[in-house]
Amino acid sequence: MKKCCWLACLAVFGVLAGSAGAAEHQKVFASPKDWDATLYDWKIDVGPSGVGLLKTELVTDEMGITTGGMSEDVIGNTWIKKEFMLDKVQAASAVLLIHFNRYVPEEFKKAGGFLWVDVNGRAIKLDIDFPRMLTGGWVRCDVPVAYLVPGLNSVVIRNETKAPFYASIEASKVPNRSAKSIDGGKTWDYSHLGKGGFIDGEYLVRLRLGRYPDSAEILSDYIEMASLISDAPVKPAVRLRTIALEIDKLTPAGTSVALELRGGTTPAYAPDTWIPWKAAAALAEGDCKGWRFVQWRATLRTADRRVTPLIKKLTVRADLDVTGQPAGTIKVATHDNQQIVRGYYNFAFQDAAEPRLGELRNRYRLDEIVAHCSSEFEQFRVLAFWIRGIWRDGWGKHSFALHTPWDALISLELAPQYKASGMCVIYSNTFVQCALAVGLQARGNILDHHFVSEVWSNEYKKWVTFDIAASTDSIRSSFHMKDDLPLNALETHALARAGRKDQVWIVPAGPYPKINGADQKKENMLGPDQWEPRFGMPFRNNYLTSWLPGELEHGFIQYHYDGYLWWKDAAIPAYEEYTYQSSHPRDFYWTINQAQVFLSATDKPAELAVQLDTVTPNFAGYRVRVDGGEWKESGANFAWALHIGTNTLEAKPVNAFKLDGITSLVKIEY
């Protein structure tokens, strides 16, 4: 059924109030380009027909926060049970995903490698397809949908081979849907899992269903109201009278789309300058008074998991009074204004006030290590080379003495004693935290089975991959380049998938010649073969504040933590065991350390109103320079008085380490 409806900032449905001097303006979201500029969660499917729910859902009761010692030896009369609560089934397919708590299950392979999986009392012989495990760790079991029922579903896993199947466990009190039997299924214990019964928790068993999730959301980026009138760098001054959302949608029986609005006076949401979300139809006249920026949100819902609502087009309509136009004598000669790119997901940055961050900087005299560098990018290279050299044994026999946490203070203390893990994840996170300690920004990243880092470069205005463990037995660290431009993980991944690995050059951070990626031999295991299958990132870099949640023994057992964002190359993910997956580049490559400038007219011909916005980790303030004069501290809002001739305005953010961000430049002839 096709529906077209209005949701307005008025008590009267379907009518936009007009008044003298007011005019209606609109912004339409309908094309792939329009939807690409929006933000949405992993349950949304954006296609040529519009926006709907994605027909896949992962059912899981745990996040995979476990260690190698938190496992169950499933063999003989030791069985395990995992229960799933389904409100309804309504699925086209079902796959069970069972985590094997060993890196390479060779014993189990040699012993025949099969399990019995009983789904609601119906047995499935699971001959484990090891290639189907893809990068390992997760055993896949296809389940006939007819075996599933609404309500509580029981999955019993038993092993009749001569080698144990090591099932992983996460500690938790709820929902208490995992149990163990030591008498072949006669009795079950929900509280004493693992060897010795020391864990109350959930087995890492997940269920991927081919059905629509019950809800998902898509929302706009922040919309400047004056941009509905003009796309010029200097906007007219406007006053919003009313705002409405018009939606062209398909809502089959059992589905719905709910629309909400919020707005405020600043370019991005802040509790003291914006009103919270309200149903668009419930906004009263006057609620949108003073709004200069708005954001809409659409929540798609279905009670029938076989069908989805569809948004074909969404239109923002606004009645705007123009209260001031830029003087006709204002001509914008240069507009090098940095545009902030936001992703849907929250990223938690390390707080500069963390005492352990300051201890790291001071104990290892990191400021001195980078003091001689002539550029920010050189600082990254010097830090990478210095850190890799701390581990003299590479990935050698001493490197597994301790499963080192993601903590540079611990790894740098123990590495010279051959007591810290010498492996990629420890090298990379140590590098990330040392970069953070001197005010630079970096984060972790995963290339298939290899952990690397990505640094934010103010010079290149992008994220760049740094591989601190490019070799298993040397002190080489490197970054990737193509045509003299550093690459991020998505760019390298795309080149690899397109068969263009030979265009990627591996550039060592230290004094080594660069290597063509496709020509690697001895170090091939950490090179091109890692670029193509997958990549993903954690949602934070503040591990000096808290090791958890996360994968404490990342790399020592197969990946299991469901708190990474993974890139997917198709709508339905190949790696079915993870919740958070996206093919939206902005979810991975949002921008930081920039000052975006918003200019608008005032009631004075020779004056412009300036608003600044930024996403700067540990933001401390703005610096502004007028006509090439001195840089001065500034607030986010100020008036810019113009004079006859050339007027220049520069603005940049500054972080708590007193490091400058990227400068925006506007030059006006008046």
WOBEL-V926591 format. One record per residue. N is the residue number from 0. PHI is phi in radians with two decimals (none if undefined). Layout:
{{N:PHI} {N:PHI}}
This chain:
{{0:none} {1:-1.65} {2:-2.29} {3:-2.37} {4:-2.42} {5:-1.97} {6:-2.26} {7:-2.13} {8:-1.45} {9:-2.62} {10:-1.32} {11:-1.51} {12:-1.36} {13:1.56} {14:-2.25} {15:-1.75} {16:-1.20} {17:-1.97} {18:-2.75} {19:-1.05} {20:1.55} {21:-1.62} {22:-2.45} {23:-1.55} {24:-2.32} {25:-2.54} {26:-2.34} {27:-1.90} {28:-2.05} {29:-2.61} {30:-1.59} {31:-0.95} {32:-1.12} {33:-1.11} {34:-1.19} {35:-1.13} {36:-1.51} {37:-1.73} {38:-2.11} {39:-2.75} {40:-1.52} {41:-1.20} {42:-1.64} {43:-1.65} {44:-2.07} {45:-1.81} {46:-2.32} {47:-1.11} {48:-1.55} {49:2.41} {50:-2.00} {51:-2.43} {52:-1.43} {53:-1.52} {54:-1.46} {55:-2.89} {56:-2.63} {57:-1.73} {58:-1.77} {59:-2.60} {60:-1.88} {61:-2.50} {62:-1.80} {63:1.36} {64:-1.51} {65:-2.61} {66:-2.32} {67:-1.11} {68:-1.47} {69:-1.69} {70:-2.51} {71:-2.13} {72:-1.45} {73:-1.50} {74:-2.91} {75:1.07} {76:-1.46} {77:-1.55} {78:-1.97} {79:-2.21} {80:-2.34} {81:-2.20} {82:-1.91} {83:-2.13} {84:-1.67} {85:-2.06} {86:-1.08} {87:-2.76} {88:-1.67} {89:0.80} {90:-2.06} {91:-1.55} {92:-2.73} {93:-2.61} {94:-2.34} {95:-1.49} {96:-2.20} {97:-2.12} {98:-1.49} {99:-1.65} {100:-1.48} {101:-2.72} {102:-1.23} {103:-2.23} {104:-1.36} {105:-1.10} {106:-1.01} {107:-1.19} {108:-1.04} {109:-1.14} {110:-1.45} {111:2.04} {112:1.10} {113:-2.35} {114:-2.22} {115:-1.78} {116:-2.09} {117:-1.74} {118:-1.85} {119:0.90} {120:1.48} {121:-1.90} {122:-1.45} {123:-2.21} {124:-1.47} {125:-1.79} {126:-1.39} {127:-1.15} {128:-1.58} {129:-1.11} {130:-1.05} {131:-1.25} {132:-1.19} {133:1.02} {134:-1.58} {135:1.64} {136:1.59} {137:-1.94} {138:-1.45} {139:-1.89} {140:-2.30} {141:-1.22} {142:-2.10} {143:-1.02} {144:-1.03} {145:-1.11} {146:-1.33} {147:-1.56} {148:-2.35} {149:-1.12} {150:1.74} {151:-1.47} {152:-1.99} {153:-1.86} {154:-2.09} {155:-1.87} {156:-2.05} {157:-2.36} {158:-2.39} {159:-1.80} {160:-1.40} {161:-1.55} {162:-2.01} {163:-1.28} {164:-1.71} {165:-1.60} {166:-1.61} {167:-1.40} {168:-2.35} {169:-1.92} {170:-1.34} {171:-2.95} {172:-1.63} {173:-2.26} {174:-1.51} {175:1.06} {176:-2.06} {177:-2.24} {178:-2.52} {179:-2.22} {180:-2.14} {181:-1.93} {182:-2.17} {183:1.17} {184:1.58} {185:-1.27} {186:-2.31} {187:-2.30} {188:-2.09} {189:-1.63} {190:-2.06} {191:-2.24} {192:-1.75} {193:1.43} {194:-1.08} {195:1.46} {196:1.17} {197:-1.66} {198:-2.14} {199:-1.88} {200:-3.03} {201:-2.23} {202:-1.23} {203:-1.40} {204:-2.20} {205:-2.14} {206:-2.27} {207:-1.73} {208:-1.97} {209:-1.51} {210:-2.63} {211:-1.39} {212:-1.18} {213:-1.29} {214:-2.81} {215:-2.85} {216:-2.31} {217:-2.33} {218:-2.45} {219:-1.36} {220:-1.23} {221:-1.21} {222:-1.93} {223:-1.35} {224:-1.04} {225:-1.16} {226:-1.23} {227:-1.26} {228:-1.70} {229:-2.54} {230:-1.80} {231:-1.24} {232:-1.03} {233:-1.82} {234:-1.65} {235:-1.21} {236:-1.43} {237:-2.30} {238:-2.21} {239:-1.40} {240:-1.64} {241:-2.50} {242:-2.45} {243:-2.52} {244:-2.02} {245:-1.91} {246:-2.23} {247:-1.85} {248:-2.48} {249:-2.03} {250:-2.25} {251:-1.02} {252:-0.94} {253:1.60} {254:-2.05} {255:-2.76} {256:-2.31} {257:-1.85} {258:-1.95} {259:-2.34} {260:-2.36} {261:-2.58} {262:-2.79} {263:-3.01} {264:-1.70} {265:-1.85} {266:-1.15} {267:-2.40} {268:-1.04} {269:-2.57} {270:-1.01} {271:-1.57} {272:-2.14} {273:-2.18} {274:-1.56} {275:-1.26} {276:-1.01} {277:-2.37} {278:-0.99} {279:-1.01} {280:-1.27} {281:-1.67} {282:-1.16} {283:-1.63} {284:-1.06} {285:1.78} {286:-1.09} {287:-1.69} {288:-1.10} {289:1.51} {290:-1.14} {291:-1.87} {292:-2.38} {293:-2.38} {294:-2.59} {295:-1.93} {296:-2.42} {297:-2.07} {298:-1.89} {299:-1.64} {300:-2.35} {301:-2.51} {302:-1.66} {303:-1.96} {304:-1.23} {305:-1.66} {306:-2.32} {307:-2.30} {308:-1.25} {309:-2.45} {310:-1.67} {311:-1.54} {312:-2.75} {313:-2.29} {314:-2.11} {315:-1.67} {316:-2.03} {317:-2.45} {318:-1.61} {319:-2.16} {320:-1.61} {321:-1.54} {322:-1.74} {323:-2.97} {324:-1.81} {325:-1.03} {326:-1.05} {327:-1.10} {328:-1.52} {329:-1.51} {330:-2.17} {331:-1.48} {332:-1.55} {333:-2.40} {334:-2.44} {335:-1.60} {336:-1.77} {337:-1.26} {338:-1.72} {339:-1.35} {340:-1.88} {341:-1.97} {342:-1.83} {343:-1.28} {344:-1.56} {345:-1.35} {346:-2.13} {347:-1.66} {348:-1.52} {349:-1.09} {350:-1.27} {351:-1.11} {352:-1.44} {353:-1.06} {354:-1.01} {355:-1.23} {356:-1.21} {357:-1.13} {358:-1.11} {359:-1.08} {360:-1.08} {361:-1.36} {362:-1.10} {363:-1.80} {364:0.86} {365:-1.16} {366:-1.06} {367:-1.25} {368:-1.10} {369:-1.78} {370:-1.09} {371:-1.45} {372:-1.21} {373:-1.57} {374:-2.63} {375:-1.07} {376:-1.15} {377:-1.16} {378:-1.06} {379:-1.07} {380:-1.14} {381:-1.17} {382:-1.07} {383:-1.08} {384:-1.14} {385:-1.12} {386:-1.15} {387:-1.09} {388:-1.29} {389:-1.13} {390:-1.61} {391:-1.40} {392:-1.73} {393:0.96} {394:-1.79} {395:-1.29} {396:-1.16} {397:-1.50} {398:-1.25} {399:-1.82} {400:-1.14} {401:-2.46} {402:-1.37} {403:-1.12} {404:-1.24} {405:-1.39} {406:-2.59} {407:-1.12} {408:-1.11} {409:-1.36} {410:-1.14} {411:-1.25} {412:-1.27} {413:-1.62} {414:-1.00} {415:-1.11} {416:-1.64} {417:1.05} {418:-2.03} {419:-1.83} {420:-1.02} {421:-1.71} {422:-2.64} {423:-1.00} {424:-1.14} {425:-1.33} {426:-0.98} {427:-1.17} {428:-1.24} {429:-1.10} {430:-1.07} {431:-0.99} {432:-1.23} {433:-1.18} {434:-1.11} {435:-1.06} {436:-1.16} {437:-1.84} {438:1.60} {439:-1.49} {440:-2.03} {441:-2.68} {442:-2.65} {443:-1.41} {444:-2.71} {445:-2.09} {446:-1.87} {447:0.99} {448:-1.83} {449:-2.07} {450:-1.62} {451:-2.23} {452:-2.24} {453:-2.22} {454:-1.90} {455:-1.54} {456:-1.80} {457:-1.14} {458:-1.16} {459:-1.65} {460:1.02} {461:-2.85} {462:-1.50} {463:-2.30} {464:-1.30} {465:-2.12} {466:-1.89} {467:-1.45} {468:-2.23} {469:-1.23} {470:-2.39} {471:-1.44} {472:-2.42} {473:-2.43} {474:-1.75} {475:-1.35} {476:-2.28} {477:-2.74} {478:-2.40} {479:-1.82} {480:-2.45} {481:-2.48} {482:0.92} {483:1.16} {484:-2.07} {485:-1.08} {486:-1.90} {487:-1.75} {488:-1.12} {489:-1.15} {490:-1.14} {491:-1.15} {492:-1.03} {493:-1.14} {494:-1.12} {495:-1.13} {496:-1.16} {497:-1.52} {498:1.28} {499:-2.07} {500:-1.05} {501:-1.19} {502:-1.54} {503:-1.66} {504:-1.92} {505:-1.61} {506:-1.86} {507:-1.11} {508:-1.25} {509:-1.66} {510:-1.42} {511:-2.28} {512:-1.27} {513:-1.32} {514:-2.14} {515:-1.17} {516:-1.01} {517:-1.31} {518:-1.75} {519:-1.13} {520:-2.13} {521:-1.06} {522:-1.78} {523:-1.06} {524:-1.09} {525:-1.97} {526:-2.14} {527:-0.96} {528:-1.14} {529:-1.55} {530:-1.45} {531:-1.53} {532:-1.07} {533:-2.92} {534:-2.63} {535:-2.79} {536:-2.49} {537:-1.20} {538:-1.59} {539:-2.79} {540:-2.31} {541:-1.66} {542:-1.28} {543:-1.26} {544:-1.51} {545:-2.67} {546:-1.23} {547:-1.95} {548:-1.34} {549:2.89} {550:-1.88} {551:-1.02} {552:-2.01} {553:-0.94} {554:1.69} {555:-1.56} {556:-2.27} {557:-1.06} {558:-0.99} {559:-2.53} {560:-1.28} {561:-1.69} {562:-2.26} {563:-1.86} {564:-1.74} {565:-1.84} {566:-1.31} {567:-2.19} {568:-1.66} {569:-2.47} {570:-1.04} {571:-1.56} {572:-1.23} {573:-1.30} {574:-1.65} {575:-1.27} {576:-1.40} {577:-2.02} {578:-1.37} {579:-1.57} {580:-2.47} {581:-2.55} {582:-2.05} {583:-1.78} {584:-0.93} {585:-1.19} {586:-1.20} {587:-1.79} {588:-2.08} {589:-1.26} {590:-1.80} {591:-2.46} {592:1.05} {593:-2.19} {594:-2.07} {595:-1.60} {596:-1.82} {597:-1.95} {598:-2.04} {599:-2.57} {600:-1.24} {601:-2.18} {602:-1.41} {603:-1.92} {604:-1.00} {605:-1.75} {606:-2.52} {607:-2.16} {608:-1.51} {609:-2.04} {610:-2.17} {611:-1.98} {612:-2.42} {613:-2.72} {614:-2.11} {615:-2.19} {616:-1.01} {617:0.97} {618:-1.06} {619:-2.01} {620:2.74} {621:-1.88} {622:-2.11} {623:-2.28} {624:-2.28} {625:-1.98} {626:0.95} {627:1.27} {628:-1.37} {629:-1.35} {630:-1.27} {631:-2.27} {632:-1.14} {633:-2.57} {634:-1.41} {635:-1.38} {636:-2.28} {637:-2.84} {638:-1.71} {639:-1.93} {640:-1.44} {641:-1.64} {642:-2.16} {643:-1.15} {644:1.96} {645:-1.59} {646:-2.04} {647:-2.15} {648:-2.22} {649:-2.16} {650:-2.52} {651:-2.66} {652:-1.49} {653:-2.29} {654:-1.69} {655:-1.14} {656:-1.57} {657:1.15} {658:-1.68} {659:-1.34} {660:-1.64} {661:-1.41} {662:-1.56} {663:-1.72} {664:-2.24} {665:-2.24} {666:-2.17} {667:-2.16} {668:-1.71} {669:-2.29}}
